[in-house]
Amino acid sequence: MVTPVTFLGTHQGELMGIPASNKSVEIRGINIHKIVGGKMVEAGTVLDMMGLMQQIGVIPSQ
């Protein structure tokens, strides 16, 4: 099962060595769940980290 997720926030603290930019960000991604016999047996999340880095100005946007 896959569900979309969106996180909204402000980059106010250091992130992976990158100083706070105080920029508003929107991070999109998906949650992936493996269901077996009606029970969740595995889960993971994939986030658009490149999009986040573009929003805080680390990677140039096109």
C-alpha positions as CSV (number, residue, x, y, z in Angstrom):
1,M,0.0,0.0,0.0
2,V,1.3,3.5,-0.9
3,T,0.1,6.8,0.5
4,P,1.3,10.3,-0.4
5,V,2.6,12.6,2.3
6,T,3.3,16.3,2.4
7,F,5.2,18.1,5.2
8,L,5.1,21.8,5.7
9,G,7.6,23.8,7.8
10,T,10.3,26.3,8.2
11,H,14.0,25.5,8.0
12,Q,15.0,26.9,11.4
13,G,17.8,24.7,12.5
14,E,20.9,23.0,11.1
15,L,20.1,20.2,8.7
16,M,22.9,17.8,7.7
17,G,25.4,20.6,8.3
18,I,23.4,23.2,6.4
19,P,22.7,26.3,8.5
20,A,19.2,27.5,9.0
21,S,17.8,29.4,6.0
22,N,14.5,30.4,7.7
23,K,12.7,29.6,4.4
24,S,9.3,27.9,4.3
25,V,9.5,24.5,2.8
26,E,7.1,21.9,1.5
27,I,8.4,18.3,1.3
28,R,6.5,15.7,-0.6
29,G,7.0,12.0,-0.5
30,I,5.3,8.6,-0.1
31,N,4.8,6.1,2.7
32,I,5.1,2.4,1.6
33,H,3.5,-0.3,3.7
34,K,3.7,-4.1,3.1
35,I,0.6,-5.8,4.4
36,V,0.5,-9.6,4.9
37,G,-2.5,-11.3,6.4
38,G,-4.1,-8.0,7.3
39,K,-1.1,-6.9,9.3
40,M,1.6,-4.3,8.4
41,V,4.9,-6.2,8.3
42,E,7.2,-3.6,6.7
43,A,7.1,0.2,6.2
44,G,9.3,2.9,4.7
45,T,9.2,6.5,3.6
46,V,10.7,8.1,0.5
47,L,11.0,11.9,0.6
48,D,11.9,14.4,-2.1
49,M,15.2,15.6,-0.5
50,M,16.4,17.2,-3.8
51,G,13.3,19.4,-3.8
52,L,14.0,20.3,-0.1
53,M,17.6,21.3,-1.0
54,Q,16.4,23.5,-3.8
55,Q,13.9,25.2,-1.5
56,I,16.5,26.1,1.1
57,G,18.9,27.3,-1.6
58,V,21.6,24.5,-1.5
59,I,20.9,23.3,-5.0
60,P,19.9,25.7,-7.8
61,S,16.3,25.4,-9.1
62,Q,15.9,25.3,-12.9
